[in-house]
Amino acid sequence: MNLANRLTIIRIIIAPLFIILLLADGAGTKYSALLLFTIASLTDLYDGRIARARGVVTSFGKFMDPLADKIIVLGALICFIALREVWAWMIIVILAREFMITGLRFQAALQGIVIPAGRWGKHKTATQMIAVSVTLVVITIKSTLTTFSISAPSFLSQVLRYTPNTFVGIAVIMTIVSGILYVGKHREVLTKRE
């Protein structure tokens, strides 16, 4: 197994530990969750570059890399609902899109077609990862303030309150746009008859 695929697997392994730490009480666990997400994001940044640079792009990588992204990003977004950081309806929209596209990719795989992540899909993933990163920073700041019984100034409280929904909202827009373009580009997978 090549290095790029190993990085993808590392990202999948990180996901459950990241979720456990994010949901646990205490500032230390939130910092640890943020660190793990940062590591996962870096592996996502480099695995594709390494595969292309070394000429070792594989069907496994084309399929598992986007799936690894979905596992950690969607896990984080669902945790944000549990932590009451974002509106649930936005996460439902993102989940619906991701399940729809994953279904399309499975259908393509059954037909012997491997659909790699497209440009808009990569933009969508980047937007979601930024939204998750920003929200994790907000959660970490809030947890630190709570742990040390620090009262945040009114302005900071408002920023901490509205920032997660703002960034996730931008990710929702990108998610919808990329989903529509993805289905449009690969609609032959849905219409193809055996």
Residue pairs with C-beta under 8 A, 6 or more apart in sequence:
1 9
2 50
2 51
2 54
2 56
2 58
3 47
3 50
3 54
4 47
4 48
4 50
4 51
4 54
4 56
4 58
4 61
5 47
5 51
5 58
5 60
5 61
5 64
7 43
7 46
7 47
7 50
8 43
8 47
8 61
8 64
8 65
8 68
9 64
9 68
10 40
10 43
11 40
11 43
11 44
11 47
11 68
11 69
11 71
11 72
12 64
12 67
12 68
12 71
12 72
14 36
14 39
14 40
14 72
15 40
15 68
15 71
15 72
15 75
16 75
17 36
18 33
18 36
18 37
18 40
18 72
18 75
18 76
19 75
19 76
19 79
21 29
21 30
21 32
21 33
21 36
22 29
22 30
22 33
22 76
22 79
22 83
22 136
22 139
23 79
23 82
23 83
26 143
26 147
27 140
27 143
27 144
27 146
27 147
27 148
30 136
30 139
30 140
30 143
30 144
31 140
33 136
34 133
34 136
34 137
34 140
37 72
37 76
37 132
37 133
37 136
38 133
40 72
41 129
41 133
44 65
44 68
44 69
44 125
44 129
47 61
47 65
48 61
48 65
50 56
51 57
51 58
51 61
59 114
62 114
62 115
62 116
62 117
63 105
63 109
63 114
65 117
66 105
66 117
66 121
66 125
67 102
69 125
69 129
70 98
70 102
73 125
73 128
73 129
73 132
74 94
74 95
74 98
76 132
76 135
76 136
77 86
77 91
77 94
77 95
77 128
77 132
77 168
78 91
78 95
80 86
80 91
80 132
80 135
80 164
80 168
81 88
81 91
83 139
85 135
85 138
85 139
85 164
86 135
86 164
86 165
86 168
87 165
87 168
90 165
90 168
90 169
90 172
91 168
93 172
93 175
93 176
94 128
94 171
94 172
94 175
97 175
97 176
97 178
97 179
98 175
100 179
100 183
101 121
101 179
101 182
101 183
104 115
104 182
104 183
104 186
104 189
104 190
105 115
107 189
107 190
108 114
108 115
108 186
108 189
111 189
111 192
113 189
115 186
115 189
117 125
118 178
118 181
118 182
118 185
120 177
120 178
120 181
120 182
121 178
121 182
123 174
123 178
124 171
124 174
124 175
124 177
124 178
124 179
127 170
127 171
127 174
127 175
128 171
128 174
128 175
130 167
130 171
131 164
131 167
131 168
131 170
131 171
134 163
134 164
134 167
135 163
135 164
135 167
135 168
138 160
138 163
138 164
141 160
142 160
144 150
145 151
145 152
152 160
183 190
